[in-house]
Amino acid sequence: MLQKTGPKTLVEKIWEAHQVASEEGKPDLLYIDLHLVHEVTSPQAFEGLRLAGRKVRRPDLTYATMDHNVPTDNPFVVNDPIAAKQIAVLEENCKEFAIDLADLNSSAQGIVHVIGPELGLTQPGKTIVCGDSHTSTHGAFGALAFGIGTSEVEHVLATQCLWQSKPKTMQVNIVGERPHSVSAKDIVLGVIAANGIGFGTGHVIEFTGDVIRSMTMEERMTVCNMSIEAGARAGLVAPDETTFAYLEGRRFVPSGDAFEFAKEKWRTLRTDEGATYDKEIVFDVTAMKEQVTWGTNPGMGTDVDGRVPYPEEMESESARRATASAIAYMGLEPGMRIQDIEIQHVFIGSCTNARIEDLRMAASIVRGRTVKPGVRALVVPGSKQVKLQAEAEGLDEVFKSAGFEWREPGCSMCLGMNPDIVPEGERCASTSNRNFEGRQGRGARTHLVSPAMAAAAAIAGRFVSAKAMLEESIVS
Amino acid sequence: MEPLRRHRGKVAVLDRLNVDTDQIIPKQFLKRVERSGFGQFLFYDWRFHADGTPNPQFEWGNGSADGASILLTGENFGCGSSREHAAWALSDFGFRVILAPSFADIFFNNCFKNGVLPIALPKETVDRLFAQVKAAGDGGQDSGYALTVDLEQQTIYNDNGLEVSFDVDPFRRKCLLEGLDDIGLTMQWEDRIAEFEKKYAPRERYELFSNCYLNFE
């Protein structure tokens, strides 16, 4: 087995612990501890197995749910016949291949990247894959978690392994004094805006530094979730007491002595003193402000009190063209103040920002205020568990009485595969992860923000600082 | 998978940066449960207006990509969603080779699984090719700029003396040259996988991955 000697990074440790085969000049055969499955990227994989007469090798290490297509007003009424078929096909496949499925009747159902951690399926040191790029979310627990295509889904189903070339490693060290108003979402958007949406390509990012250490698990998940928006193969954070406290007592986490034993082992999951990364980036959050994207990729963002850039400020001809084209698609003017951008839709949800803390944060802004007339605002909890917890805390009432719609869990307006779509030419403040052209609907204009900023935008009808709104310096 | 050894084809140009998989295959077409038939939806929201009529403003609106099988494009092609539908759409449309300065990782993997060869070339080389295609004129179905991509020799050349070599992972090259089904290939490692599972792998979903401890202590 080809393994590194001397001090190792966390990624290298997890990698080497999962090598089934490793030969010079070939990718490694890597063992997968957990395979998460959803309805959109799996039907062709199961069909491939059937055609070749193959079985699922480890149904016990596989877990499925439905999230992408699920309607969030009434999940049981799927009017789109093709979406209904995809949901039905997942049910049939899970039955045929004996895979556990959190279906629409299950109290565990939700967005796959929300329920994995919630159920305790996601654990430090595991290799985790799913046919979805935001699988990087699970890295928050010190797991090596990455998105794969459907052919690889089929490969993992059949063999529980994947051929993978060893990734390069990168440290993104988040330092400085974090301003109270700056959320995990603002930080990760800031990192991508500063370094570009391709800076992580070919690398696995380890997020380090005091700012990361003092983050909650929910915040770390937001950061790791967006590492794919930097092009990284995965993003992770070394586990610590915060991680263990989150995991303790969850359904698939060992309990009692076994948990104590696990903790001892998990504590060894960290980058050794003296280990080096292929690339290192330092990002200081001290002077950061709340972020809003103005363009058509997650790196096109700025401060809430900033402006839309002028294309001629860009370095290369192709960047000037891309900027001009993004501004045109977004229906903005160069030099325009971000705070003058009016929105018609607000989406609080997605695997990036639909966990309980996200909803609490948004509710703290919304409480006692009213959604601006003409703005349609949606809250889509990330899972049934999140929804129940929020309702137990009365957050649903806070949102509903302010004029928000309170929905059932699913991916929803993040990618508009269900009926939750932003109409052409209209503008949405969204807590999701991608502002690509057409992502939330053909011709829809997406601005990525934190839950607090989305809530503030719903109240003001335009982008304003959530911090300022809390300080009531802005009259909506 | 259809093997790819040497391929000669017309080049279609998409001179844009960061083309994401949401553009390559918009989400409304991800609900099919088949692998086939995605070519008609390739770059759908760019190629067609909302009412389904062709958009002549799009780079390919004049037919410049008709009959093309090699795509020449900008940095970070295929970023975003992991949807393999993007590779299926490109392949079904007729593309066998994609040339760009860089690719997003998941998309890059997905291409190889579908008999499509993505080649990362130095940016200057791509810029030179952009210039050559533009100089040759776009043309319609049977005209335009052609290249030959030889995977065995790892070179790209044309009739006018251009010749560039390229790198490709040897394992992926072999799979593509021979059109190998890599699941079948992996299953030949069954003994090793079984041995690994016996020693290290979790026997239940909630069990720890025991090898972690062995290596870290």
Interface residues (C-beta under 8 A of the other chain):
Chain A: K13 I14 E16 A17 H18 V20 A21 G25 K26 P27 L29 Y31 D33 L34 V40 T41 P43 Q44 E47 G48 A52 R54 D60 L61 Y63 H68 N69 D80 I82 A83 K85 Q86 V89 G120 L121 Q123 G125 K126 T127 G131 D132 S133 F146 G147 I148 G149 T150 S151 E152 E154 H155 A158 T159 Q160 C161 W163 S165 I197 G198 T201 G202 I228 G231 R233 F252 V253 P254 F261 A262 K265 T268 L269 N297 S318 A319 R321 A322 L415 G416 M417 E424 R434 F436 E437 G438 R439 R442 G443
Chain B: D15 R16 L17 N18 D20 D22 Q23 P26 K27 Q28 L30 K31 R32 V33 E34 R35 D45 A50 G74 E75 N76 C79 G80 S81 S82 R83 E84 A87 S102 F103 A104 D105 I106 N109 N110 K113 N114 D169 P170 F171 D182 I183 T186 M187 W189 R192 I193 F196 E197 Y200 A201 P202 E204 R205 Y206 E207 L208 F209 N211 C212 Y213 L214 N215 F216 E217
